[in-house]
Amino acid sequence: MRRIGIIGAGRFGMALAETLSNSGAEVILVDRNRPAMQQANEYVTAFQGDATQPHTLEEAGFAECDVVVVAIGSNMEASIMATANCKELGVPNVVSKATSELHGKILRRIGADSVVYPDRDSAMRVARSIANHQVLDFLEISEGYSIAEVPVPDGVRGKTLAEADLRKKKGITILCIRRSSEDPKNPRTVIFPQASDVLESDDKLIVFGPTHKLDELS
């Protein structure tokens, strides 16, 4: 089970915490707001405290988290300090919320591994990316149907698309294949698949199908 820390219990942070908890992750939530933490304790482990203080995060167990999301938005100083504290604790993957391009640049400069902009990225999409580390990118295009970028599943590596037959076996359609170029400095090439194309282990697949089928695939 993945342990995920979230700092900030605003709308974004709370939606993220609930979605991740429902996905089966162990979630630790920290915020100064006592009523919000009491409410959140129903589905996550919640701590009232100041995330700009390193000891708060250490006592809450953030040093053992696989991922921490800094979901503070309006207070840029607190967001920056919380992000820096997480990196100082040795958190391997820190995802920080930004409210502007400048804010995002500062967060990256101090060590944030990823920066998200909630005006462009919904909490549910971020949650899926975190909860299911096999999904490289995810976009829900209508209720129950999504497009995702995923690695080639173990069982079909080295097989042709006809042999893999993911549409029949998994209920998903491969829209295209992103394959590494011979020169690693070049971007991946895009292949519009034919039945005879062989799936290579380093390929990334852009797939479409029912959301629950994409979760199963990953």
N, C-alpha and C positions, 0 to 999 in steps of 0.2 A: 504494500500500500504506500502510495506517495504521500509525503508530508508537505503541505503547502501552507506558507504563512501569508497573511494578508494584513496590511497596515492601512487603516482607514475604513470607517463603517458608514460612508456616504452611500448614495444610491448605487454607484458603480461597485464599491467594495462589498456591499451587502448582497447584491445580485450575483457577484462573482463567488462569494462564499457559499451561498445557497446552491448554486449550480454545481460547484465543485464537490460539495458535500453529497449532493444527490448522485454524483457520478461515482462515489465510493472513495474519494480521497479523504485523508485526515487533514482537517483544516484548523489552523490556529489564527485567530483574529485578534488584533490589538487596536484599541481606540481609546481616546480620553472619555468618551461619552458613556457614562454608567448605564443609563436606561437602554441604550443601544446594545451594550454588551450583555445585559440581562436578557434581552430579547434574543440575541444571537446564540446564547448558550443552549437554546433548544435544539440546535442542529450542528453547532461547531464548538470548539474549545475557545472561549472568549476571555480576554484579559483586559481590564481597564488599566491604561497606562500611557505614558508619553514616549512615543517611538523615537523622539529625538534624543532620548537618553539611552546609551548603549546597554546599560544594565537591565532596562525594561525588556528589551528584545532577548537578551541572554537568559533572563529568568523565565521568559515565556517559551523558551526552547527553539528559538529561531535559528540557532547555530546548527541544529540538526535537520533543518528543512531542506528539501530538494529544490524548491522554488519559493521565492518570496515576491509577492506583488505589492508594490508601494502604490496604494490607491488614493493617496492624498492628492487633491487637485488645487484647491483655491489658495492654500498656504504654500507658496513655492519654497520658502526657506525650510519648512518642516519636511517637505518632500525630498529636498536635496540632502538634508541631514539624515533622514531615515534611510535613504538609499546608500549613503556613505557608511552608515552604521552597519547595514546588512553586509556590505562588501568587506568591512573590517572584521565582521564575525566569520567570514569565510563562506558565506552562502554561495553555492556554485552558479545559481541562475537567478538574477534579480531583474524583475520586470517592473518598470516604473511608469506611472501615468503622468502624461504631460498635458498642459493646457495651451501650449504654443510651441512654435518651432524653436524659439530661443530656449524655453524651458527644457525641451527635449535635448537640445545640444548640450546644455549644462549637465543634464542627467547622464548622458553618454560620456561626457568628459570625466565625470567622477566615478565611472565604472559600471553604470547600468548596462546589463547585457542586452536588454530589449526595452524599447520605449513604445508605449501605445497612446493613441489619441482617441479617447472615448467618443468624440464627435464622429470619428470614422470607424472605430472598432467597437462592436457591442460587447458587453460583459460576457454574453454566452459564447461568442466566438473565441474570445481570449481564454475562457474557461476550458473549452474543448481542446485548444492547442496545448494547454498546460496539463490537463487531466490525461490526455492521450498523447504521449510523446511521439507516437508513430505518425501522427497526422501533422504534416509540415505546414499545411494551410487549409483553411476550411471556410466555406461560404454557403450559408443556407439561402437558397434562391426562391424557395416557396415552402409553405408548411409541409414538413415531412420529406422534402427532397433537397439535396445539397450537392455541391461540387467540392471536391477535396483534392489536395496533392498528397500522395502517399508513396512510400517506398514499395518496391516490388515484394509481394508476400513470399515468404520462404518457399512455400510449396510449388511455386510456378517459375522460379528463377531458372533460366536456361531453356524454357519451353517456348514454343511459338504461341501467338495469341489464340490460334485455333486449338492448340492442345490445352492451353490454360482455361479457355472458355469461361471467363469470369462472368459473362452476362448470364449464362445458363446456371452456373454453379453458385454464384454469389449475388446475382441480381443487379450487377453494376455494369456500366458501360465505360470503356476507356476512350476518352476524348482525344488524348494525345500523349506522347511519351517525350519526356525531357531527358536527353542523353548527354553525358559529358563529351566534350570535344577531345580530339586527339591531343591538342595543345591545351593543357589545363588552364592557361591564362585566358582562353576564350570562353565566352558564355556557353551554356548548354544549348545544343541544337534541339529543335522541335520536330518531332516525327509524327505525321498523321498515320496511324497504324493500319497495317494490312494484316491479313490472317497469317501470313508467312513470317512476320517480324518476330524475332526472338527477344524475349525479355531478359535484359542483362541485369546483374545484381546491383549495379550502381544507378540504374534508371530511376526516374521519378515519374509516377503516373498521375495524370490529371483525369479523375474519374467522376462520374455522375451516377446518382441513384438514390434510393430511399436512405434517409439519414441513418436509420438503425442498421442498414446493410453496410454502410460505410464504417460505422463503429465496429461491427463484427469483423470486417476486412482488416481493420487496424489492430 
